[in-house]
Amino acid sequence: MIDEFAKDYLHGDLRWIRQALLWKLDGLSEYDIRRPLTPTGTNLLGLVKHLATWEARYFGDVFDRPFPEPLPRWDDESADGNEMWVTEHETREEITSFYRRVSEHSDATISALPIDAPGHVPWWPRPNVMLFNILVHLISETNRHAGHADILREQLDGAVGTDPATASQEYDTAFWKNRYATIEQAAKAATKRSH
């Protein structure tokens, strides 16, 4: 009983954070979802592509249930590293649809297997895993990159939250300006005290 509860709970978390990540693209221009927003080139649509690519591998090959479409990162060695950004020939719809198809495939794997189903991750130091390990790993990775997306989106237009309901401005612009000023003042004061 606890196994089914744990699997359902973790699966629910994964489904929720996937939707939060996709929501970060809503209302943004093609340029804004693709442009590099950090010195290493991190961008919103690239995060979605990256997560889709890896999720397909983890809930596919690891459990001998390969994703039924080509995965360029593995099927074409020259594409290594290309899953972190999107070319001008790839559309928003192609990438988000890819993520949705991967999610459906992953959901089918999660539903079909018990939480202690064995898997094998050859690139991990301890390669023998269970579905539980991969669920926790993918939730962690998806949350990590959703956090990146939170910051990128806030930089672009100030939008915060995980969905339209939480994004409704609980605080106005004046509140955030005051908060920023208070934090900046504390940082400067702490710097003076450390000298």
PAZA-197045 format. One line per field, with one value per residue (C-alpha): x, y, z; residue number from 1. Coordinates in steps of 0.1 Angstrom, whole numbers, plus 5000, padded with zeros to 4 digits. Layout:
x X | ...
y Y | ...
z Z | ...
i NUM | ...
END
This chain:
x 5000 | 5028 | 5045 | 5014 | 5009 | 5046 | 5045 | 5012 | 5025 | 5058 | 5041 | 5017 | 5046 | 5063 | 5031 | 5026 | 5062 | 5061 | 5030 | 5046 | 5077 | 5056 | 5036 | 5068 | 5066 | 5031 | 5028 | 5064 | 5077 | 5097 | 5128 | 5123 | 5118 | 5149 | 5174 | 5204 | 5197 | 5229 | 5266 | 5263 | 5233 | 5205 | 5171 | 5135 | 5127 | 5161 | 5153 | 5121 | 5140 | 5167 | 5142 | 5122 | 5154 | 5166 | 5132 | 5127 | 5160 | 5154 | 5118 | 5126 | 5160 | 5166 | 5136 | 5139 | 5109 | 5127 | 5110 | 5096 | 5112 | 5148 | 5167 | 5194 | 5216 | 5221 | 5212 | 5235 | 5268 | 5273 | 5241 | 5257 | 5249 | 5223 | 5194 | 5201 | 5190 | 5166 | 5176 | 5157 | 5142 | 5126 | 5093 | 5079 | 5051 | 5075 | 5094 | 5064 | 5047 | 5079 | 5078 | 5041 | 5048 | 5077 | 5055 | 5029 | 5055 | 5070 | 5036 | 5029 | 5062 | 5054 | 5019 | 5030 | 5058 | 5059 | 5079 | 5107 | 5109 | 5146 | 5163 | 5199 | 5216 | 5250 | 5263 | 5257 | 5284 | 5258 | 5239 | 5214 | 5183 | 5146 | 5117 | 5117 | 5152 | 5144 | 5112 | 5131 | 5159 | 5135 | 5115 | 5147 | 5160 | 5127 | 5124 | 5160 | 5154 | 5119 | 5138 | 5161 | 5130 | 5115 | 5145 | 5147 | 5110 | 5112 | 5141 | 5121 | 5088 | 5086 | 5062 | 5065 | 5046 | 5039 | 5006 | 4982 | 4965 | 4997 | 5010 | 4982 | 5001 | 4997 | 5020 | 5023 | 5054 | 5059 | 5061 | 5088 | 5108 | 5108 | 5117 | 5146 | 5158 | 5157 | 5177 | 5202 | 5207 | 5212 | 5238 | 5257 | 5256 | 5269 | 5298 | 5307 | 5307 | 5330 | 5358
y 5000 | 5025 | 5017 | 5027 | 5058 | 5068 | 5062 | 5081 | 5110 | 5113 | 5109 | 5137 | 5160 | 5153 | 5160 | 5193 | 5206 | 5198 | 5220 | 5248 | 5247 | 5248 | 5277 | 5298 | 5300 | 5315 | 5350 | 5354 | 5361 | 5336 | 5357 | 5358 | 5320 | 5312 | 5339 | 5332 | 5348 | 5337 | 5337 | 5300 | 5304 | 5292 | 5299 | 5289 | 5267 | 5251 | 5240 | 5223 | 5206 | 5194 | 5180 | 5163 | 5146 | 5134 | 5123 | 5102 | 5085 | 5079 | 5065 | 5048 | 5031 | 5027 | 5004 | 4988 | 5008 | 5031 | 5063 | 5056 | 5086 | 5095 | 5113 | 5134 | 5136 | 5098 | 5089 | 5115 | 5122 | 5155 | 5167 | 5163 | 5194 | 5207 | 5197 | 5229 | 5253 | 5255 | 5261 | 5286 | 5256 | 5241 | 5256 | 5262 | 5238 | 5211 | 5214 | 5216 | 5187 | 5167 | 5173 | 5163 | 5131 | 5123 | 5129 | 5106 | 5079 | 5084 | 5084 | 5050 | 5036 | 5049 | 5035 | 5001 | 4994 | 4989 | 5014 | 4988 | 4978 | 4974 | 4997 | 5003 | 5037 | 5029 | 5064 | 5065 | 5052 | 5029 | 5019 | 4995 | 5015 | 5011 | 5032 | 5050 | 5063 | 5076 | 5093 | 5111 | 5120 | 5134 | 5153 | 5168 | 5177 | 5191 | 5212 | 5224 | 5236 | 5250 | 5271 | 5283 | 5291 | 5310 | 5333 | 5337 | 5346 | 5371 | 5388 | 5390 | 5405 | 5402 | 5372 | 5350 | 5319 | 5284 | 5290 | 5318 | 5316 | 5320 | 5346 | 5371 | 5399 | 5396 | 5425 | 5456 | 5471 | 5495 | 5466 | 5448 | 5480 | 5485 | 5449 | 5452 | 5484 | 5468 | 5438 | 5460 | 5482 | 5451 | 5438 | 5471 | 5474 | 5438 | 5446 | 5477 | 5456 | 5430 | 5455
z 5000 | 5009 | 4976 | 4955 | 4977 | 4972 | 4934 | 4930 | 4952 | 4933 | 4899 | 4909 | 4918 | 4884 | 4865 | 4884 | 4879 | 4842 | 4838 | 4858 | 4835 | 4803 | 4818 | 4819 | 4781 | 4780 | 4767 | 4756 | 4722 | 4701 | 4708 | 4745 | 4749 | 4728 | 4736 | 4759 | 4793 | 4811 | 4800 | 4793 | 4770 | 4793 | 4778 | 4785 | 4755 | 4757 | 4793 | 4780 | 4752 | 4776 | 4801 | 4774 | 4760 | 4793 | 4806 | 4774 | 4781 | 4819 | 4816 | 4783 | 4779 | 4816 | 4818 | 4784 | 4772 | 4746 | 4735 | 4700 | 4683 | 4676 | 4703 | 4686 | 4716 | 4715 | 4679 | 4664 | 4683 | 4665 | 4683 | 4717 | 4737 | 4713 | 4737 | 4757 | 4730 | 4701 | 4664 | 4642 | 4624 | 4656 | 4665 | 4700 | 4691 | 4681 | 4714 | 4736 | 4718 | 4721 | 4758 | 4760 | 4741 | 4763 | 4794 | 4780 | 4774 | 4809 | 4825 | 4808 | 4821 | 4856 | 4855 | 4841 | 4866 | 4903 | 4923 | 4929 | 4891 | 4883 | 4858 | 4846 | 4842 | 4826 | 4831 | 4869 | 4893 | 4909 | 4877 | 4891 | 4901 | 4907 | 4894 | 4927 | 4921 | 4887 | 4898 | 4926 | 4902 | 4875 | 4900 | 4914 | 4879 | 4867 | 4898 | 4894 | 4859 | 4867 | 4893 | 4865 | 4844 | 4874 | 4875 | 4837 | 4834 | 4862 | 4845 | 4812 | 4824 | 4862 | 4861 | 4891 | 4903 | 4890 | 4872 | 4863 | 4897 | 4917 | 4893 | 4900 | 4916 | 4953 | 4957 | 4935 | 4919 | 4948 | 4972 | 4951 | 4947 | 4985 | 4991 | 4966 | 4982 | 5017 | 5006 | 4987 | 5018 | 5040 | 5016 | 5016 | 5053 | 5058 | 5034 | 5054 | 5086 | 5072 | 5065
i 1 | 2 | 3 | 4 | 5 | 6 | 7 | 8 | 9 | 10 | 11 | 12 | 13 | 14 | 15 | 16 | 17 | 18 | 19 | 20 | 21 | 22 | 23 | 24 | 25 | 26 | 27 | 28 | 29 | 30 | 31 | 32 | 33 | 34 | 35 | 36 | 37 | 38 | 39 | 40 | 41 | 42 | 43 | 44 | 45 | 46 | 47 | 48 | 49 | 50 | 51 | 52 | 53 | 54 | 55 | 56 | 57 | 58 | 59 | 60 | 61 | 62 | 63 | 64 | 65 | 66 | 67 | 68 | 69 | 70 | 71 | 72 | 73 | 74 | 75 | 76 | 77 | 78 | 79 | 80 | 81 | 82 | 83 | 84 | 85 | 86 | 87 | 88 | 89 | 90 | 91 | 92 | 93 | 94 | 95 | 96 | 97 | 98 | 99 | 100 | 101 | 102 | 103 | 104 | 105 | 106 | 107 | 108 | 109 | 110 | 111 | 112 | 113 | 114 | 115 | 116 | 117 | 118 | 119 | 120 | 121 | 122 | 123 | 124 | 125 | 126 | 127 | 128 | 129 | 130 | 131 | 132 | 133 | 134 | 135 | 136 | 137 | 138 | 139 | 140 | 141 | 142 | 143 | 144 | 145 | 146 | 147 | 148 | 149 | 150 | 151 | 152 | 153 | 154 | 155 | 156 | 157 | 158 | 159 | 160 | 161 | 162 | 163 | 164 | 165 | 166 | 167 | 168 | 169 | 170 | 171 | 172 | 173 | 174 | 175 | 176 | 177 | 178 | 179 | 180 | 181 | 182 | 183 | 184 | 185 | 186 | 187 | 188 | 189 | 190 | 191 | 192 | 193 | 194 | 195
END
